[in-house]
């Protein structure tokens, strides 16, 4: 029901989607559809700050990050060995592409801007995205903020730029329309995909107190979908292990080490990825003094030899708690009359090859948390 690139990025709707939902807004950065008691916001722009076409109105914006100050202090600093610098839109742009290596920028700020005029143009797009969420007439809003196409070529600063797209998420989002409208309370679902190891389907609670019920709900989802998921594990292993090893080999070759602490001043992005993999594999890894490729490889193989019982998890990938603070999410949900919001991380394997199953899990979450029917359009 959507047109996608070969890498799974969203391009445009197909006529099939038009039969199920009404196009409310079309732009170079995101599209908005209403149908079946749901609003879909499908990202089209790249999340990378130096991957844009200003003449066409297409900007590099990460909608899941904070609106940055232009040149004022943000409260964050970054130090790559030359002394701390302020993290804001201007310094983000000034030091590109080097800043792509450092999560102090990429994990906090929505965009970079060299001039105030550029800043204002991106600000308007960012605000329009959230206006479309919080003023939606439908009770359920499903947003795919990172589904846009990445056109930036690889280089030493970002060797895998296409991996920044949350691939195949829009096909999952439109499959959710088949679930029909639900009765109850307003809900925001932020839908993502990932190739992080062990993340088959993960819910993030955004740190919201009303999401305490997700612990019990995750258990119910595992019981409901466990047989479907278990049947996919051999194919999932054949997809995920080679991908993970290829990334580790690149990091080892590029940085000369996989030791997280040694990466602190060279690539906090690589450091973050390795630390996260080590946390996931901890039950399958013997204690060692040095992190090596062979050690991590043994953990990858052991994981699938005796996989965990539950592959639908809670807060194991990205809980969304930091993002909630960056977006002032709790207060914005309250003002807009939303009951709650959840972050969903699907494995890219699941999103690409089994979008119907991914959507069925999301619809089960939607029904459990509660929504109500509404008129279309708006």
C-alpha atoms as a printed R data frame, in Angstrom:
    type eleno elety resid chain resno       x       y      z
1   ATOM     1    CA   UNK     A     1   0.000   0.000  0.000
2   ATOM     2    CA   UNK     A     2   3.066   2.232 -0.051
3   ATOM     3    CA   UNK     A     3   5.935   2.796 -2.460
4   ATOM     4    CA   UNK     A     4   9.318   2.071 -0.874
5   ATOM     5    CA   UNK     A     5  12.957   2.124 -1.927
6   ATOM     6    CA   UNK     A     6  14.959  -1.083 -2.183
7   ATOM     7    CA   UNK     A     7  16.270  -0.265  1.309
8   ATOM     8    CA   UNK     A     8  12.757   0.030  2.760
9   ATOM     9    CA   UNK     A     9  12.405   3.816  2.957
10  ATOM    10    CA   UNK     A    10   9.005   5.401  2.401
11  ATOM    11    CA   UNK     A    11   8.493   7.287 -0.874
12  ATOM    12    CA   UNK     A    12   4.766   7.723 -1.480
13  ATOM    13    CA   UNK     A    13   1.357   6.075 -1.025
14  ATOM    14    CA   UNK     A    14  -0.128   3.670 -3.516
15  ATOM    15    CA   UNK     A    15  -3.720   3.677 -4.725
16  ATOM    16    CA   UNK     A    16  -4.470   0.818 -2.300
17  ATOM    17    CA   UNK     A    17  -3.778   3.072  0.677
18  ATOM    18    CA   UNK     A    18  -6.111   5.689 -0.804
19  ATOM    19    CA   UNK     A    19  -8.946   3.181 -0.551
20  ATOM    20    CA   UNK     A    20  -8.425   2.850  3.213
21  ATOM    21    CA   UNK     A    21  -7.345   6.300  4.321
22  ATOM    22    CA   UNK     A    22  -7.663   9.937  3.330
23  ATOM    23    CA   UNK     A    23  -4.511  11.938  2.481
24  ATOM    24    CA   UNK     A    24  -4.613  14.937  4.823
25  ATOM    25    CA   UNK     A    25  -1.176  16.438  4.181
26  ATOM    26    CA   UNK     A    26   1.537  15.771  1.613
27  ATOM    27    CA   UNK     A    27   4.957  17.393  1.967
28  ATOM    28    CA   UNK     A    28   8.616  16.712  1.101
29  ATOM    29    CA   UNK     A    29   9.240  15.775  4.762
30  ATOM    30    CA   UNK     A    30   6.205  13.729  5.874
31  ATOM    31    CA   UNK     A    31   2.735  12.655  4.782
32  ATOM    32    CA   UNK     A    32  -0.419  12.432  6.927
33  ATOM    33    CA   UNK     A    33  -3.350  10.027  6.445
34  ATOM    34    CA   UNK     A    34  -6.587   9.496  8.399
35  ATOM    35    CA   UNK     A    35  -8.560   6.262  8.223
36  ATOM    36    CA   UNK     A    36 -10.083   3.479 10.316
37  ATOM    37    CA   UNK     A    37  -9.932   5.595 13.465
38  ATOM    38    CA   UNK     A    38  -6.201   6.138 13.055
39  ATOM    39    CA   UNK     A    39  -3.899   8.909 11.910
40  ATOM    40    CA   UNK     A    40  -0.676   7.859 10.191
41  ATOM    41    CA   UNK     A    41   2.330  10.210 10.008
42  ATOM    42    CA   UNK     A    42   4.847   8.756  7.583
43  ATOM    43    CA   UNK     A    43   8.299  10.360  7.536
44  ATOM    44    CA   UNK     A    44   9.821  11.096  4.119
45  ATOM    45    CA   UNK     A    45  12.928  13.175  4.882
46  ATOM    46    CA   UNK     A    46  16.275  11.861  6.053
47  ATOM    47    CA   UNK     A    47  17.088  12.074  9.758
48  ATOM    48    CA   UNK     A    48  20.716  12.959  8.954
49  ATOM    49    CA   UNK     A    49  21.474  16.689  9.129
50  ATOM    50    CA   UNK     A    50  23.661  16.817  6.000
51  ATOM    51    CA   UNK     A    51  21.275  14.799  3.823
52  ATOM    52    CA   UNK     A    52  18.835  17.333  2.425
53  ATOM    53    CA   UNK     A    53  17.628  19.351 -0.576
54  ATOM    54    CA   UNK     A    54  16.766  22.834  0.699
55  ATOM    55    CA   UNK     A    55  15.675  23.988 -2.760
56  ATOM    56    CA   UNK     A    56  12.986  21.306 -2.750
57  ATOM    57    CA   UNK     A    57  12.037  21.973  0.861
58  ATOM    58    CA   UNK     A    58  13.400  18.597  1.971
59  ATOM    59    CA   UNK     A    59  15.446  18.874  5.155
60  ATOM    60    CA   UNK     A    60  17.517  16.560  7.332
61  ATOM    61    CA   UNK     A    61  15.381  16.390 10.477
62  ATOM    62    CA   UNK     A    62  15.195  13.789 13.220
63  ATOM    63    CA   UNK     A    63  11.658  14.256 14.533
64  ATOM    64    CA   UNK     A    64  12.410  12.062 17.543
65  ATOM    65    CA   UNK     A    65  14.899  14.522 19.028
66  ATOM    66    CA   UNK     A    66  14.704  17.861 20.809
67  ATOM    67    CA   UNK     A    67  14.112  21.146 19.054
68  ATOM    68    CA   UNK     A    68  17.606  22.665 19.360
69  ATOM    69    CA   UNK     A    69  18.468  26.244 20.178
70  ATOM    70    CA   UNK     A    70  20.186  28.016 17.293
71  ATOM    71    CA   UNK     A    71  23.311  29.298 19.068
72  ATOM    72    CA   UNK     A    72  22.187  29.325 22.690
73  ATOM    73    CA   UNK     A    73  23.151  26.707 25.276
74  ATOM    74    CA   UNK     A    74  21.189  23.453 25.135
75  ATOM    75    CA   UNK     A    75  22.506  21.992 28.363
76  ATOM    76    CA   UNK     A    76  24.663  19.499 26.427
77  ATOM    77    CA   UNK     A    77  28.353  19.674 25.535
78  ATOM    78    CA   UNK     A    78  30.650  17.470 23.472
79  ATOM    79    CA   UNK     A    79  34.386  16.895 23.809
80  ATOM    80    CA   UNK     A    80  36.311  14.894 21.187
81  ATOM    81    CA   UNK     A    81  39.637  15.624 22.817
82  ATOM    82    CA   UNK     A    82  39.972  19.330 22.023
83  ATOM    83    CA   UNK     A    83  37.908  20.710 24.879
84  ATOM    84    CA   UNK     A    84  34.123  20.879 25.353
85  ATOM    85    CA   UNK     A    85  31.933  22.694 22.830
86  ATOM    86    CA   UNK     A    86  28.310  23.685 23.165
87  ATOM    87    CA   UNK     A    87  25.784  21.383 21.489
88  ATOM    88    CA   UNK     A    88  23.310  23.456 19.466
89  ATOM    89    CA   UNK     A    89  22.044  23.712 15.891
90  ATOM    90    CA   UNK     A    90  24.869  26.014 14.803
91  ATOM    91    CA   UNK     A    91  27.784  23.938 16.166
92  ATOM    92    CA   UNK     A    92  26.107  20.766 14.873
93  ATOM    93    CA   UNK     A    93  26.260  22.276 11.367
94  ATOM    94    CA   UNK     A    94  29.638  23.983 11.809
95  ATOM    95    CA   UNK     A    95  31.459  20.735 12.586
96  ATOM    96    CA   UNK     A    96  29.653  18.429 10.144
97  ATOM    97    CA   UNK     A    97  30.314  15.702  9.183
98  ATOM    98    CA   UNK     A    98  32.497  15.045 12.241
99  ATOM    99    CA   UNK     A    99  29.535  15.559 14.581
100 ATOM   100    CA   UNK     A   100  27.831  12.487 13.085
101 ATOM   101    CA   UNK     A   101  30.231  10.344 15.138
102 ATOM   102    CA   UNK     A   102  29.052  11.766 18.446
103 ATOM   103    CA   UNK     A   103  25.780  10.950 20.134
104 ATOM   104    CA   UNK     A   104  25.967  14.176 22.102
105 ATOM   105    CA   UNK     A   105  24.658  15.684 18.854
106 ATOM   106    CA   UNK     A   106  22.829  12.866 17.065
107 ATOM   107    CA   UNK     A   107  20.981  11.553 20.135
108 ATOM   108    CA   UNK     A   108  19.848  14.976 21.342
109 ATOM   109    CA   UNK     A   109  19.210  17.440 18.514
110 ATOM   110    CA   UNK     A   110  16.592  17.316 15.761
111 ATOM   111    CA   UNK     A   111  18.596  19.228 13.157
112 ATOM   112    CA   UNK     A   112  21.607  21.392 12.326
113 ATOM   113    CA   UNK     A   113  21.516  24.939 10.939
114 ATOM   114    CA   UNK     A   114  24.258  27.302  9.772
115 ATOM   115    CA   UNK     A   115  22.043  30.390  9.491
116 ATOM   116    CA   UNK     A   116  19.011  31.736 11.297
117 ATOM   117    CA   UNK     A   117  17.025  31.549  8.052
118 ATOM   118    CA   UNK     A   118  17.843  27.854  7.704
119 ATOM   119    CA   UNK     A   119  16.935  27.339 11.355
120 ATOM   120    CA   UNK     A   120  13.524  28.964 10.919
121 ATOM   121    CA   UNK     A   121  12.693  26.835  7.869
122 ATOM   122    CA   UNK     A   122  13.442  23.602  9.745
123 ATOM   123    CA   UNK     A   123  11.650  24.844 12.846
124 ATOM   124    CA   UNK     A   124   8.437  25.244 10.835
125 ATOM   125    CA   UNK     A   125   8.644  21.666  9.522
126 ATOM   126    CA   UNK     A   126   9.371  20.278 12.990
127 ATOM   127    CA   UNK     A   127   6.448  22.155 14.532
128 ATOM   128    CA   UNK     A   128   4.103  21.054 11.718
129 ATOM   129    CA   UNK     A   129   4.963  17.417 12.421
130 ATOM   130    CA   UNK     A   130   3.960  17.692 16.066
131 ATOM   131    CA   UNK     A   131   0.930  19.821 15.260
132 ATOM   132    CA   UNK     A   132  -0.264  16.895 13.098
133 ATOM   133    CA   UNK     A   133   0.174  14.530 16.051
134 ATOM   134    CA   UNK     A   134  -1.315  16.497 18.896
135 ATOM   135    CA   UNK     A   135  -4.239  17.957 16.947
136 ATOM   136    CA   UNK     A   136  -5.206  14.717 15.223
137 ATOM   137    CA   UNK     A   137  -8.972  14.067 15.162
138 ATOM   138    CA   UNK     A   138  -8.418  10.310 15.438
139 ATOM   139    CA   UNK     A   139  -7.880   8.519 18.748
140 ATOM   140    CA   UNK     A   140  -4.847   6.504 17.640
141 ATOM   141    CA   UNK     A   141  -1.842   8.196 16.050
142 ATOM   142    CA   UNK     A   142   0.879   6.006 14.529
143 ATOM   143    CA   UNK     A   143   4.015   7.917 13.559
144 ATOM   144    CA   UNK     A   144   7.074   6.606 11.700
145 ATOM   145    CA   UNK     A   145   9.493   9.520 12.243
146 ATOM   146    CA   UNK     A   146  12.552   7.773 10.764
147 ATOM   147    CA   UNK     A   147  11.011   6.099  7.705
148 ATOM   148    CA   UNK     A   148  12.372   8.617  5.177
149 ATOM   149    CA   UNK     A   149  14.928   7.903  2.477
150 ATOM   150    CA   UNK     A   150  18.611   8.453  3.243
151 ATOM   151    CA   UNK     A   151  20.490   9.565  0.116
152 ATOM   152    CA   UNK     A   152  23.790  10.497  1.784
153 ATOM   153    CA   UNK     A   153  26.724   8.450  0.414
154 ATOM   154    CA   UNK     A   154  28.851   6.499  2.906
155 ATOM   155    CA   UNK     A   155  32.170   7.951  4.045
156 ATOM   156    CA   UNK     A   156  34.600   7.733  6.960
157 ATOM   157    CA   UNK     A   157  32.236   9.682  9.198
158 ATOM   158    CA   UNK     A   158  29.161   7.593  8.470
159 ATOM   159    CA   UNK     A   159  29.935   4.295  6.715
160 ATOM   160    CA   UNK     A   160  26.359   2.949  6.883
161 ATOM   161    CA   UNK     A   161  24.044   5.929  6.276
162 ATOM   162    CA   UNK     A   162  21.151   3.876  4.896
163 ATOM   163    CA   UNK     A   163  20.915   2.059  8.229
164 ATOM   164    CA   UNK     A   164  19.579   5.334  9.673
165 ATOM   165    CA   UNK     A   165  16.260   4.634  7.954
166 ATOM   166    CA   UNK     A   166  13.786   2.691 10.062
167 ATOM   167    CA   UNK     A   167  13.215   0.438  7.092
168 ATOM   168    CA   UNK     A   168   9.852  -1.087  6.218
169 ATOM   169    CA   UNK     A   169   8.005   0.662  9.069
170 ATOM   170    CA   UNK     A   170   5.458   2.351  6.821
171 ATOM   171    CA   UNK     A   171   4.231  -0.990  5.460
172 ATOM   172    CA   UNK     A   172   3.692  -2.077  9.078
173 ATOM   173    CA   UNK     A   173   1.855   1.169  9.870
174 ATOM   174    CA   UNK     A   174  -0.592   0.808  6.990
175 ATOM   175    CA   UNK     A   175  -1.230  -2.847  7.901
176 ATOM   176    CA   UNK     A   176  -2.429  -1.512 11.261
177 ATOM   177    CA   UNK     A   177  -5.398   0.010  9.432
178 ATOM   178    CA   UNK     A   178  -6.743  -3.530  9.001
179 ATOM   179    CA   UNK     A   179  -7.313  -3.675 12.751
180 ATOM   180    CA   UNK     A   180 -10.123  -1.139 12.485
181 ATOM   181    CA   UNK     A   181 -11.019   1.501 15.090
182 ATOM   182    CA   UNK     A   182 -11.000   0.707 18.805
183 ATOM   183    CA   UNK     A   183 -12.963   2.092 21.750
184 ATOM   184    CA   UNK     A   184 -11.390   3.825 24.725
185 ATOM   185    CA   UNK     A   185  -8.636   6.429 25.131
186 ATOM   186    CA   UNK     A   186  -6.242   8.353 22.882
187 ATOM   187    CA   UNK     A   187  -2.909   6.720 22.109
188 ATOM   188    CA   UNK     A   188   0.323   7.717 20.327
189 ATOM   189    CA   UNK     A   189   2.466   4.928 18.875
190 ATOM   190    CA   UNK     A   190   5.972   5.869 17.708
191 ATOM   191    CA   UNK     A   191   6.989   3.089 15.327
192 ATOM   192    CA   UNK     A   192  10.619   2.229 14.541
193 ATOM   193    CA   UNK     A   193  12.671  -0.668 13.183
194 ATOM   194    CA   UNK     A   194  16.118  -1.833 14.137
195 ATOM   195    CA   UNK     A   195  18.835  -4.361 13.441
196 ATOM   196    CA   UNK     A   196  20.164  -4.221 16.992
197 ATOM   197    CA   UNK     A   197  20.843  -7.767 18.094
198 ATOM   198    CA   UNK     A   198  18.103  -9.614 19.964
199 ATOM   199    CA   UNK     A   199  15.413  -7.019 19.292
200 ATOM   200    CA   UNK     A   200  12.603  -8.966 17.662
201 ATOM   201    CA   UNK     A   201   9.806  -6.729 18.965
202 ATOM   202    CA   UNK     A   202  10.295  -4.299 21.836
203 ATOM   203    CA   UNK     A   203   7.983  -1.870 23.614
204 ATOM   204    CA   UNK     A   204   9.297   1.301 25.217
205 ATOM   205    CA   UNK     A   205   7.296   2.912 28.004
206 ATOM   206    CA   UNK     A   206   8.672   6.486 27.610
207 ATOM   207    CA   UNK     A   207   8.935   6.512 31.407
208 ATOM   208    CA   UNK     A   208   5.242   7.414 31.661
209 ATOM   209    CA   UNK     A   209   3.546   6.306 34.910
210 ATOM   210    CA   UNK     A   210   0.383   5.297 33.052
211 ATOM   211    CA   UNK     A   211   2.454   2.669 31.206
212 ATOM   212    CA   UNK     A   212   3.073   0.512 34.271
213 ATOM   213    CA   UNK     A   213   0.569  -1.948 32.796
214 ATOM   214    CA   UNK     A   214   2.992  -2.694 29.941
215 ATOM   215    CA   UNK     A   215   4.830  -5.276 32.055
216 ATOM   216    CA   UNK     A   216   1.709  -7.413 32.299
217 ATOM   217    CA   UNK     A   217   0.745  -6.674 28.703
218 ATOM   218    CA   UNK     A   218   4.146  -7.822 27.404
219 ATOM   219    CA   UNK     A   219   3.619 -11.181 29.092
220 ATOM   220    CA   UNK     A   220   0.218 -11.558 27.432
221 ATOM   221    CA   UNK     A   221   1.667 -10.657 24.029
222 ATOM   222    CA   UNK     A   222   4.353 -13.322 24.371
223 ATOM   223    CA   UNK     A   223   1.745 -15.949 25.183
224 ATOM   224    CA   UNK     A   224  -0.439 -14.832 22.280
225 ATOM   225    CA   UNK     A   225   2.278 -14.640 19.600
226 ATOM   226    CA   UNK     A   226   5.019 -16.999 20.839
227 ATOM   227    CA   UNK     A   227   4.312 -19.778 18.346
228 ATOM   228    CA   UNK     A   228   4.343 -17.365 15.389
229 ATOM   229    CA   UNK     A   229   7.651 -15.872 16.539
230 ATOM   230    CA   UNK     A   230   9.370 -19.200 17.317
231 ATOM   231    CA   UNK     A   231   8.675 -20.387 13.784
232 ATOM   232    CA   UNK     A   232  10.658 -17.413 12.424
233 ATOM   233    CA   UNK     A   233  13.782 -17.792 14.589
234 ATOM   234    CA   UNK     A   234  15.947 -19.823 12.126
235 ATOM   235    CA   UNK     A   235  15.393 -17.277  9.348
236 ATOM   236    CA   UNK     A   236  15.886 -14.424 11.817
237 ATOM   237    CA   UNK     A   237  19.218 -15.880 12.924
238 ATOM   238    CA   UNK     A   238  20.418 -16.252  9.312
239 ATOM   239    CA   UNK     A   239  19.530 -12.594  8.721
240 ATOM   240    CA   UNK     A   240  20.826 -11.021 11.920
241 ATOM   241    CA   UNK     A   241  24.098 -12.774 12.805
242 ATOM   242    CA   UNK     A   242  25.918 -11.997  9.503
243 ATOM   243    CA   UNK     A   243  24.715  -8.396  9.663
244 ATOM   244    CA   UNK     A   244  25.955  -7.937 13.237
245 ATOM   245    CA   UNK     A   245  29.324  -9.544 12.501
246 ATOM   246    CA   UNK     A   246  29.825  -7.301  9.449
247 ATOM   247    CA   UNK     A   247  29.323  -4.197 11.605
248 ATOM   248    CA   UNK     A   248  31.683  -5.460 14.310
249 ATOM   249    CA   UNK     A   249  34.378  -6.296 11.750
250 ATOM   250    CA   UNK     A   250  34.090  -2.804 10.277
251 ATOM   251    CA   UNK     A   251  34.401  -1.171 13.709
252 ATOM   252    CA   UNK     A   252  37.430  -3.275 14.607
253 ATOM   253    CA   UNK     A   253  39.128  -2.416 11.314
254 ATOM   254    CA   UNK     A   254  38.228   1.281 11.448
255 ATOM   255    CA   UNK     A   255  39.044   1.971 15.096
256 ATOM   256    CA   UNK     A   256  41.555  -0.785 15.812
257 ATOM   257    CA   UNK     A   257  39.604  -1.904 18.887
258 ATOM   258    CA   UNK     A   258  36.191  -2.987 20.175
259 ATOM   259    CA   UNK     A   259  36.946  -1.844 23.720
260 ATOM   260    CA   UNK     A   260  34.133   0.594 24.629
261 ATOM   261    CA   UNK     A   261  36.272   2.884 26.771
262 ATOM   262    CA   UNK     A   262  38.878   3.239 24.026
263 ATOM   263    CA   UNK     A   263  36.118   4.544 21.723
264 ATOM   264    CA   UNK     A   264  35.063   7.396 24.021
265 ATOM   265    CA   UNK     A   265  36.950  10.092 22.096
266 ATOM   266    CA   UNK     A   266  36.780   8.525 18.626
267 ATOM   267    CA   UNK     A   267  33.204   7.311 18.142
268 ATOM   268    CA   UNK     A   268  30.591   7.362 20.880
269 ATOM   269    CA   UNK     A   269  28.185   5.914 18.288
270 ATOM   270    CA   UNK     A   270  30.268   2.731 17.929
271 ATOM   271    CA   UNK     A   271  30.820   2.630 21.685
272 ATOM   272    CA   UNK     A   272  27.066   2.807 22.294
273 ATOM   273    CA   UNK     A   273  26.390  -0.018 19.843
274 ATOM   274    CA   UNK     A   274  28.998  -2.334 21.383
275 ATOM   275    CA   UNK     A   275  27.858  -1.656 24.960
276 ATOM   276    CA   UNK     A   276  24.272  -2.379 24.008
277 ATOM   277    CA   UNK     A   277  25.261  -5.669 22.337
278 ATOM   278    CA   UNK     A   278  27.218  -6.678 25.438
279 ATOM   279    CA   UNK     A   279  24.191  -6.036 27.668
280 ATOM   280    CA   UNK     A   280  21.975  -8.206 25.471
281 ATOM   281    CA   UNK     A   281  24.518 -11.031 25.300
282 ATOM   282    CA   UNK     A   282  25.588 -10.914 28.956
283 ATOM   283    CA   UNK     A   283  23.875 -14.222 29.935
284 ATOM   284    CA   UNK     A   284  25.667 -15.975 27.058
285 ATOM   285    CA   UNK     A   285  29.145 -14.448 27.483
286 ATOM   286    CA   UNK     A   286  31.895 -15.728 29.818
287 ATOM   287    CA   UNK     A   287  33.775 -13.079 31.841
288 ATOM   288    CA   UNK     A   288  36.830 -11.631 30.090
289 ATOM   289    CA   UNK     A   289  39.190  -8.719 30.557
290 ATOM   290    CA   UNK     A   290  39.251  -7.607 26.903
291 ATOM   291    CA   UNK     A   291  36.399  -7.219 24.420
292 ATOM   292    CA   UNK     A   292  37.284  -9.033 21.202
293 ATOM   293    CA   UNK     A   293  35.495 -10.020 18.021
294 ATOM   294    CA   UNK     A   294  35.889 -13.739 18.802
295 ATOM   295    CA   UNK     A   295  34.337 -13.269 22.247
296 ATOM   296    CA   UNK     A   296  31.319 -11.425 20.856
297 ATOM   297    CA   UNK     A   297  30.940 -13.959 18.026
298 ATOM   298    CA   UNK     A   298  30.663 -16.790 20.557
299 ATOM   299    CA   UNK     A   299  27.941 -14.846 22.319
300 ATOM   300    CA   UNK     A   300  25.988 -14.307 19.094
301 ATOM   301    CA   UNK     A   301  25.991 -18.012 18.308
302 ATOM   302    CA   UNK     A   302  25.138 -19.017 21.883
303 ATOM   303    CA   UNK     A   303  22.131 -16.650 21.901
304 ATOM   304    CA   UNK     A   304  20.410 -18.575 19.115
305 ATOM   305    CA   UNK     A   305  21.507 -21.970 20.440
306 ATOM   306    CA   UNK     A   306  19.457 -21.279 23.566
307 ATOM   307    CA   UNK     A   307  17.316 -18.210 22.780
308 ATOM   308    CA   UNK     A   308  15.409 -16.375 25.513
309 ATOM   309    CA   UNK     A   309  11.868 -17.522 26.205
310 ATOM   310    CA   UNK     A   310  10.303 -14.124 25.505
311 ATOM   311    CA   UNK     A   311  11.141 -12.296 22.282
312 ATOM   312    CA   UNK     A   312   8.562  -9.560 22.790
313 ATOM   313    CA   UNK     A   313  10.267  -7.386 25.361
314 ATOM   314    CA   UNK     A   314   9.850  -4.176 27.353
315 ATOM   315    CA   UNK     A   315  12.498  -1.419 27.445
316 ATOM   316    CA   UNK     A   316  15.244  -3.715 26.093
317 ATOM   317    CA   UNK     A   317  16.091  -1.638 22.989
318 ATOM   318    CA   UNK     A   318  15.106   1.996 23.489
319 ATOM   319    CA   UNK     A   319  12.774   2.730 26.368
320 ATOM   320    CA   UNK     A   320  12.098   6.192 24.967
321 ATOM   321    CA   UNK     A   321  12.662   7.692 28.414
322 ATOM   322    CA   UNK     A   322  15.388  10.067 27.278
323 ATOM   323    CA   UNK     A   323  13.362  11.020 24.212
324 ATOM   324    CA   UNK     A   324  10.340  11.727 26.395
325 ATOM   325    CA   UNK     A   325  12.406  14.303 28.258
326 ATOM   326    CA   UNK     A   326  13.738  15.834 25.056
327 ATOM   327    CA   UNK     A   327  10.198  16.202 23.685
328 ATOM   328    CA   UNK     A   328   8.482  17.233 26.942
329 ATOM   329    CA   UNK     A   329   6.235  14.299 26.085
330 ATOM   330    CA   UNK     A   330   4.328  13.884 29.336
331 ATOM   331    CA   UNK     A   331   3.115  17.484 29.374
332 ATOM   332    CA   UNK     A   332   2.353  17.603 25.646
333 ATOM   333    CA   UNK     A   333   0.282  14.412 25.855
334 ATOM   334    CA   UNK     A   334  -1.675  15.845 28.768
335 ATOM   335    CA   UNK     A   335  -2.405  19.098 26.970
336 ATOM   336    CA   UNK     A   336  -3.537  17.262 23.833
337 ATOM   337    CA   UNK     A   337  -5.788  14.846 25.734
338 ATOM   338    CA   UNK     A   338  -3.792  11.669 25.045
339 ATOM   339    CA   UNK     A   339  -3.942   8.860 27.572
340 ATOM   340    CA   UNK     A   340  -0.431   7.626 26.808
341 ATOM   341    CA   UNK     A   341   2.278   6.934 24.229
342 ATOM   342    CA   UNK     A   342   4.445   3.893 23.542
343 ATOM   343    CA   UNK     A   343   7.563   3.333 21.489
344 ATOM   344    CA   UNK     A   344   7.635   0.248 19.273
345 ATOM   345    CA   UNK     A   345  10.877  -1.205 17.921
346 ATOM   346    CA   UNK     A   346  10.369  -3.980 15.340
347 ATOM   347    CA   UNK     A   347  13.257  -5.944 13.948
348 ATOM   348    CA   UNK     A   348  13.775  -5.004 10.308
349 ATOM   349    CA   UNK     A   349  13.462  -8.685  9.490
350 ATOM   350    CA   UNK     A   350   9.947  -8.729 10.954
351 ATOM   351    CA   UNK     A   351   8.950  -5.419  9.355
352 ATOM   352    CA   UNK     A   352  10.121  -6.402  5.896
353 ATOM   353    CA   UNK     A   353   9.057 -10.022  5.666
354 ATOM   354    CA   UNK     A   354   6.153 -10.265  8.116
355 ATOM   355    CA   UNK     A   355   4.531  -6.806  8.388
356 ATOM   356    CA   UNK     A   356   1.132  -8.355  9.054
357 ATOM   357    CA   UNK     A   357   2.431 -10.085 12.195
358 ATOM   358    CA   UNK     A   358   4.129  -6.889 13.385
359 ATOM   359    CA   UNK     A   359   0.890  -4.979 12.825
360 ATOM   360    CA   UNK     A   360  -1.140  -7.630 14.673
361 ATOM   361    CA   UNK     A   361   1.068  -7.171 17.745
362 ATOM   362    CA   UNK     A   362   0.702  -3.380 17.536
363 ATOM   363    CA   UNK     A   363  -3.083  -3.624 17.190
364 ATOM   364    CA   UNK     A   364  -3.150  -5.872 20.257
365 ATOM   365    CA   UNK     A   365  -1.249  -3.146 22.139
366 ATOM   366    CA   UNK     A   366  -3.675  -0.533 20.840
367 ATOM   367    CA   UNK     A   367  -6.721  -2.505 21.975
368 ATOM   368    CA   UNK     A   368  -5.214  -3.200 25.384
369 ATOM   369    CA   UNK     A   369  -4.370   0.447 26.058
370 ATOM   370    CA   UNK     A   370  -7.642   1.632 24.604
371 ATOM   371    CA   UNK     A   371  -8.811   3.959 21.846
372 ATOM   372    CA   UNK     A   372 -12.155   5.097 20.504
373 ATOM   373    CA   UNK     A   373 -13.655   5.527 17.060
374 ATOM   374    CA   UNK     A   374 -13.689   8.910 15.391
375 ATOM   375    CA   UNK     A   375 -14.592  10.633 12.183
376 ATOM   376    CA   UNK     A   376 -12.149  10.497  9.291
377 ATOM   377    CA   UNK     A   377 -10.271  13.410  7.785
378 ATOM   378    CA   UNK     A   378  -9.119  16.637  9.368
